[in-house]
Amino acid sequence: MIIPFIRKTCKINENTWMFDCLIYNMKEQMALFVLENNGKTALIDTGTSSEADSLLNYLQNIGIDHLDYIFSTHGHVDHIGGVKRLSLRFPDAKIVVSKFYQNLPEKELAKKKSDLVEYHEYLVKNLKNRVIYVGEGDIISLDDLKLEIYTTPGHTPEHIAVLDRKNMNLFPGDSIGGHHLGSGFSRPAAYPPYFNHKSYSKTVKKLSQIENLKSVSLAHFGVATGPQVQEVFKISEDVFKAYKDTVVESYQKYNGDLNSIITALLDKFGRSPNEIKDNRPDSLIFRILGGISIGFINALDLKSKFKVDLK
């Protein structure tokens, strides 16, 4: 029997565990993935530093006493915030990041203070000899389990996805958005300052064309299997377009007023499951949707096209 969605902490295949790290004390919002094969181990993303203790307890519970590799799909705090604590706890672990970071100081992007830039600075200063820079097609091996790298820009320019070739399980990070599987709720990962809408669309299409995928393990949130694998990519494309169109229409309708655009998104798409007012008040939801709004406004250059000013 094929289970189309997995949305709880458990072992998802012969080599992989999904851990709901309860980020910001909310369930089913952020999944971390642990792999083990013939004694070799890897972690896909870390959560924030606040989740490190619960992750360490979970690793102990499943019999993992070391990490050989810690993968950073991209430089946002919910994906790399635990690197410092985990790299101290596992001093032999290699930190796997995009080759994009190697050229970051020479790029105009480095002038913008962001999670991406600050993470790069931390890596260079503290973990330089432990960093492995990877690009398209590179392989990290856990004995006979091969982890293949895909460059997946759009959400951020340095984003990478990881494919477990043995189990044909894809870890896309945030490159195809957030999908609360089985709930009917999704959001595009369209946050400033680095969101690029054209690259984002190309990335979704690129990953959807990987042949023989058996599962997609989403950071936000859960694992899609069987026929739901391609459905996730279709939803990614549809939701991306729906949010984009709503931002453009609302931008024109409300003369660029950001609060009105955010309200339009909230009214149309609502909150994700478990985003109750006790743990995510309206002010925080407005910040999230404000980020998506500004991401599209900047990427699509709406301010120039429609000759209005953001208020």
N, C-alpha and C positions, 0 to 999 in steps of 0.2 A: 504494500500500500504506500503510495506517495503522499507525504504530508506537504501541502503546498506552501505553508508558512510556518516558520519557527520563530516564536516571540518570547522565549524564556531562556534563562541560563541553563545550558545543557551541552552535552557532547553532540555535535551536529554531523560528524562523519568520523571515519576511522582515526583521523589525525587532528581534528579541530574541535575546540570548545568555544562556545559563545558565552560571554559574561556580561550581564546587565549591570553596569557599574553604578547605577542609581545616581547619575550625574546631577548635581544641584538638588539632591534628595528627591528626584523624580524617577519613577520606574518607566521602563520601555521608551527611553529617550536616547540612550547612548550605549552601543554594544562595542566591546573589545573582543578581539579574537586571538586565541592562543593555539599554536600549532606545535606538535611533537611528532618526530619520526626517527626511530632508532636512536633515541637519546639526544637528537638535535632539536632545538626549540626556537620558536620565534613568537613575537608579539606584534600584532598589527594595531598600531596606535595605542595611546596610553590613558586617555581621559585627562582631567586636570590633576594637579597635585593632590587635591582633596580626596580623590578616589584611590590613591596609591595604596593605602593600608588595606582597603577591602579587596583590591586586586591581589596584593601579596597573600592575603589569607586564602583567597580562592586558588591561587597557584599552589599553595601548600595542600589544600584539600584535594586537588586533582593529581598530586604527586609530582609537580614540577618544582625542582629545587634550584634551577638556573635558567637563564635566558642567554642564548647564543646571539640572537638578533632582536633589535627593537626597530620596527619600521615606523617611519613618519610619513603618512600619505601626503600631508601638507602642514603648513605652519600656523594653524589656528589652535588656540589654547585648549580646546576640548579634545584635540588630537595629539598635542605634544606637551601639554602642561605637566605631565608626570615624568617626562624624560629625565629631569634632574634627579629626582628621588630614586627612580628605578635604575639609572646608570650608576648611582652610588651603591645601591643594594646589590647590583650585579655588575661588578667592575670589569668582568671579561666580555660583557655584551658589546657587540658592534651596533652602531646606530646607522640605519640605512635611510638615506635621504636622496632627493633628486640632485642630479648634476647641475641643475639650475643654480643651486646655491654657490657653486664654485665660481661663477661669474657675477654674482650679485653685487659685490662692491663696485664693479665697473658700470653697473646699470643705473639708469635714472631712478629706478624703483627704490634703490637704497636710500634715497633722500627722504622717503616716506617712512615715518616711524609706524611700524605695524608688528603684529605677531610674527610675520614672515622675517622681517629684518632683525628683530630682537632674537629670534630663535637662531638665525644664522650667526649672529654675534656670539651667542652662548656656545654654539658648537665649536667655532673657531678658537675661542678663548679657553674652553674647558675640556673639550672632547676631541680635539683635532686628530689625534692618533687613533681614535676609535671609530671615526666616521667612514662609511662606505658610500661613495657617490654613485648613483645608478641612473641609467637612461633606458630608452626603448630597447627591449629585447634582452637586456641583461638578466642573468640568472643568479639567484642565491639558492644554494643547495642545502637541504636538510637531509643529508645522505641521498637516498634515491627519490626524495620528494623535491621537485624543482619549483621554485617560486620565480615566475617570469614577470618582469617589469613592463608596464605600459605607461607612457607619458600621457597625461590626461588633463591638459590645461583647460581653463574656463572659469571654474570656481576660484582658483588661484593659478598663477602661471607655472608654479613649480609642482603642481599636483601629480602624484603617481598613483596608479592602481596596481594591484598585485594579483597574479593568477597562480593558484595552486594547480599545476599541471597534472599531478597524480589524481586528484579528486575532481578536477575541472570546476573548482570553486573560485569565484572572483570576489576580491575585496576592492570595491571601487572608492572607498572613502566617501567624500562628499561630491565626487565628480559627476554623479547623476542625480543629485538632490537627496532630499529626505523623504522616506516613504514608510508610513506606519502600516505595515503589511496587514491586509485583511480588514482594515478599518475604513478604507476608501479615502484616506487623507494623505496628501503629499504636498511638499513645498520645493520649489527650485532653490538651489544654493547660489543665490545671485547677490552676494554681499560685496560692498565696496571694501577697500579701494581698488582691488585688482580684478574684479569680475569682468569677463569678456564674453559677451553673448554668442558671438560667432564661434569661438573656440569651444564653448560649452556645448553647443549643438553638435559640433563635429565630434566631440568626445563621446557623447551619448551614442551617436551613430557608430562610431568606431568600436566601442565596447559591445554593442549589440550584435556586431558581425563576427565576434569570436565564435568559432564553431564548436559544437558539442558541449556547451556549458551545461553543467548539471545543477549549479546553484549560484546565487549571488548573495553575498554576506554584507549587509548594509550596516554602516555605523549607526545610522538613524533610520529605521531600526528593525532588525530582524533578518531572517534568511528566507529567500524565495527559492523554491525548488521546482523541478519538473516544468510543466507548461507555464508556470507563473514567472519563469525566468524572463522570457521575452515580453511578457505582460509588463514587467517592471520597466523595461526600456520604453515601451509604448507609452506608459503612464508618464514617464520622465519627459518625453517629447510633448505630450498633450498638456501637462501641467505647466511646463515652461512657457508654452504658447499662451495658455490661458492667463497666467500671471502677467506676462509681457503685454498682452492686449489690454488687460484691465488697467495696468499702470499707464499705458499710452492714452487710453480713452479718458481715464480720470484726470490725467495731467492736463489734457485739453479742456475737459469739462469744468474743472475747478481752478483753471488758470495757474496751475503749478503749485497749489496749496498742498503741502506735504501731509498735514493732518487729515485732509479730506481724501487724499489718495490712500493713506493707511486705512482709514475707516472703510473705504470701498473694498479693499482687499479683505479686511476682517469680515465684513458683511457677506461677501461672496464666498469666501473659502473657510472661514471659521478658525477655531483653535485645533491643535493636534490633540489626540487622546492624551489624557492625564495632564493637560495644561489647564488645570483648574485654577480658580482665582486665588486659592490659598498658596499655591506654589509659583504661579506665574500671573501676577496682577496685570491689569490692563497696561500699566506703564511699561512693563517688560515686553509684553506682546507688541506694543506700539514700537518699541526699539527694534524688535526682530523684523517686523513688517516695514518699519522705516528704513532699515538697512536694505531689504529687498527692493523697496521703491527707489532708493537712491542708487542702488546698483544698476537697475534698469535705466533710470534717468541719465546717469552718467554714460553707461555703455552705449545707449542709443542716441546720445547727444540731443535729448529732447529740448533742453533749454535753448539750444541754438535753432533747432528746427521750428519750434513754435513761438519763439520770441517772447517768452514770459519768464518771470523771475520766481525762484523758489522763495516761499515765505517762511 
